[in-house]
Amino acid sequence: MASAHKSQFHEPQAARFAWWASSLGAALIAAESQLLGEALEDVFGWELLQIGAWGGSRELLAGARTRHQAIVAAPGLSAGADIRARPTQLPVISDSIDAVLLPHILEFATDPYAIVREADRVLVGEGQLLVLGFRPWSLWGVRARFSGSGFPPGIRRVLSERRIREWLVLLGYEVVSAQHYLFRGPWSGGLAAGQDVGHDAGRMLRRGLTYPLPANAYLLKARKRIYTLTPIRPRFRERPAVLGGLVKPAPH
């Protein structure tokens, strides 16, 4: 019984690893790595934390410019991860991370807002948060909702860009940029003969004649704002002048 339960527990994870290794999954991760390489050009500091495994290793962090980068992932999905922990309970000191990347992790979580709050806890003031997500009313979003095992495998829900924006504004963030990408259907087969993953990834980032429909995914980039309160000085009443211990009489 225990071995059967263990097999069922690892089945969605194995399906996710297999999808990442497919031509479609590899092309998507390559496209997102290229997209993040541009988005991270102005993200500096000491530490960048990726919450959640996405891809076979550290492809999404290839363009990072921070001094250090780390990946935290749940047990079982920790290939290439530096820390094994729950995304809602990070073993990280508060206000210690310069940038946080959430690559589709919210769509696989039972409590996505808890992950956003945990990311907010570890981010320093003026730190940056980057979120990758699929658009609900796109072809990828429709397939994810109507697929029995989810698409990509294991996905629980598709969160709209508007919902993520509302959460970020509620937590005091300013959304500084939003990019739409993934111009390719979720039913696409393998790569054409002689075509490499990099070429296919480039097509995913640009709308072309072969895919005139709207984009299937988005990248939100937000900054954690620290608003300082300006103290209001109290207004003092004008006190009457005192002469020799007696109140100076007012002229009439």
C-alpha positions in Angstrom: 0.0 0.0 0.0 2.8 2.4 0.9 4.6 1.8 -2.4 1.4 2.4 -4.4 0.9 5.7 -2.6 4.4 6.7 -3.3 4.0 5.8 -6.9 0.9 7.9 -7.2 2.7 10.8 -5.4 5.5 10.8 -7.9 3.4 10.3 -11.0 2.5 14.0 -11.6 6.1 15.0 -11.0 7.4 12.5 -13.5 4.8 13.7 -16.0 6.0 17.3 -15.5 9.7 16.3 -16.0 8.8 14.4 -19.2 6.9 17.4 -20.5 9.8 19.7 -19.8 12.0 17.3 -21.9 9.5 17.4 -24.8 10.2 19.6 -27.8 7.3 21.9 -26.9 8.3 22.2 -23.3 12.0 22.7 -24.1 11.1 25.4 -26.6 8.8 27.2 -24.0 11.5 27.2 -21.4 14.1 28.4 -23.9 11.7 31.3 -24.9 11.1 32.2 -21.3 14.9 32.1 -20.5 15.4 34.6 -23.4 12.5 36.8 -22.2 13.8 36.9 -18.7 17.3 37.6 -19.9 16.0 40.9 -21.1 13.7 41.6 -18.1 16.6 41.0 -15.7 19.0 43.5 -17.3 18.1 46.2 -14.8 17.8 43.8 -11.8 20.9 44.1 -9.6 21.8 43.4 -6.1 23.2 40.5 -4.1 20.5 37.7 -4.2 17.9 36.5 -6.7 15.6 33.8 -5.6 13.6 31.6 -7.9 10.6 30.0 -6.1 9.5 26.8 -7.7 11.2 24.5 -10.2 10.5 25.2 -13.9 12.6 23.4 -16.4 15.3 20.8 -16.0 17.8 23.0 -14.3 18.7 26.7 -14.0 17.8 27.9 -17.6 15.7 30.8 -16.4 18.5 32.3 -14.4 21.0 32.4 -17.2 20.6 36.1 -17.7 20.6 37.1 -14.1 23.0 39.9 -13.0 22.8 39.6 -9.3 25.8 38.3 -7.4 24.1 35.1 -6.4 21.1 33.1 -7.6 19.3 30.3 -5.8 16.3 28.0 -6.5 14.0 26.8 -3.8 11.7 23.9 -4.7 9.5 21.4 -3.0 10.8 17.9 -2.4 10.4 15.8 -5.5 10.8 18.7 -7.8 14.2 19.8 -6.6 16.3 18.9 -9.6 18.9 21.7 -9.7 17.4 23.4 -6.6 19.6 24.8 -3.9 17.0 24.7 -1.2 14.3 22.1 -0.6 11.3 23.7 1.2 7.6 24.6 0.8 7.1 27.7 -1.2 4.8 29.1 1.6 7.4 28.5 4.3 10.8 29.6 3.0 13.8 29.2 5.2 15.0 32.7 4.3 15.4 35.7 6.5 12.9 38.5 6.0 13.9 41.5 3.9 17.0 39.8 2.6 16.4 39.1 -1.2 16.8 41.7 -3.9 14.6 40.0 -6.6 12.2 37.0 -6.6 11.1 35.0 -9.7 7.8 33.1 -9.7 7.8 30.9 -12.8 4.3 29.5 -13.1 4.5 28.3 -9.5 1.3 30.0 -8.6 -0.7 28.0 -11.1 0.5 24.7 -9.5 -0.1 25.8 -5.8 -3.1 25.1 -3.6 -2.7 28.6 -2.1 -1.1 30.9 -4.6 -1.7 34.1 -2.6 0.3 32.6 0.3 3.3 32.2 -2.0 3.0 35.8 -3.1 2.9 36.9 0.6 5.9 34.8 1.4 7.8 36.3 -1.6 6.9 39.7 -0.2 8.2 38.8 3.2 11.7 37.9 1.9 12.0 40.8 -0.5 13.8 44.0 0.5 12.3 47.4 0.1 12.4 48.4 -3.6 13.1 44.8 -4.5 11.6 43.4 -7.7 9.2 40.5 -8.3 8.8 38.8 -11.6 5.8 36.5 -12.3 5.3 34.2 -15.3 1.8 33.0 -16.0 -0.6 31.6 -18.7 -3.6 33.7 -19.8 -6.9 32.0 -18.9 -8.8 32.8 -22.1 -5.9 31.8 -24.4 -5.6 28.4 -26.1 -3.1 27.3 -23.4 -5.5 28.4 -20.7 -8.5 26.6 -22.2 -6.5 23.4 -22.6 -5.3 23.7 -19.0 -8.9 24.0 -17.7 -10.3 21.2 -19.7 -7.4 18.7 -19.5 -7.9 16.0 -16.8 -4.3 16.1 -15.7 -3.8 19.8 -16.4 -1.6 21.3 -19.0 1.3 21.5 -18.5 0.8 18.4 -16.3 -0.1 19.1 -12.7 -1.4 22.6 -13.2 -4.3 23.5 -10.8 -5.6 26.8 -12.1 -4.8 29.6 -14.6 -4.6 32.9 -12.9 -5.3 36.0 -14.9 -2.9 38.9 -15.2 -5.6 41.1 -13.6 -5.8 38.9 -10.5 -2.0 39.0 -10.0 -2.0 42.8 -10.4 -4.7 43.1 -7.7 -2.7 41.0 -5.3 0.5 43.1 -5.9 -1.3 46.4 -5.5 -2.8 45.1 -2.3 0.7 44.4 -1.0 2.0 47.8 -2.0 3.7 46.9 -5.3 4.0 49.0 -8.4 3.7 47.0 -11.6 6.5 48.5 -13.8 6.1 46.4 -16.9 3.9 43.7 -18.5 4.9 41.6 -21.5 2.8 39.1 -23.5 4.4 36.2 -25.2 4.0 32.6 -26.3 2.6 32.8 -29.9 2.2 29.1 -30.4 -0.7 26.7 -29.8 -0.5 24.1 -27.1 -1.2 21.3 -29.5 1.9 21.9 -31.6 3.9 18.8 -32.4 7.6 18.4 -32.6 10.1 20.7 -34.2 10.5 20.7 -38.0 13.4 18.8 -39.4 16.7 20.7 -39.0 15.1 23.3 -36.6 16.7 23.9 -33.3 15.0 24.8 -30.0 16.5 28.3 -30.0 14.8 29.1 -33.3 11.5 27.7 -32.1 11.8 29.7 -28.9 12.3 32.9 -30.9 9.0 32.3 -32.8 7.2 31.9 -29.4 8.2 35.5 -28.5 7.0 37.2 -31.7 3.6 37.1 -33.4 3.9 36.0 -37.0 1.9 34.9 -40.0 1.9 31.3 -38.7 0.2 32.4 -35.4 -1.9 35.5 -35.6 -3.8 34.9 -32.4 -3.2 36.8 -29.1 -0.4 35.7 -26.8 -0.9 32.8 -24.4 1.3 33.9 -21.5 2.4 37.0 -19.6 5.4 38.3 -17.6 4.7 40.8 -14.9 7.5 42.8 -13.3 6.7 44.7 -10.1 8.7 46.7 -7.5 8.1 46.6 -3.8 7.5 50.2 -2.8 8.3 51.5 0.7 6.1 54.5 1.4 7.4 56.8 4.2 4.9 58.6 6.4 5.4 62.4 6.7 4.6 63.4 10.2 2.1 66.2 10.7 3.2 68.8 13.2 0.6 69.6 15.8 -0.8 73.1 15.8 0.0 74.8 19.1 -2.4 77.3 20.6 -1.1 80.7 21.1 -0.5 81.1 24.9 -1.2 84.4 26.6 1.9 86.4 27.7 2.6 86.4 31.4 4.0 89.5 33.3 5.3 89.0 36.8 3.2 85.9 37.3 0.0 87.7 36.1 -1.7 87.4 32.8 -1.1 90.4 30.7 -4.5 92.1 30.3 -5.8 92.4 26.8 -6.4 95.9 25.5 -10.1 96.9 25.1 
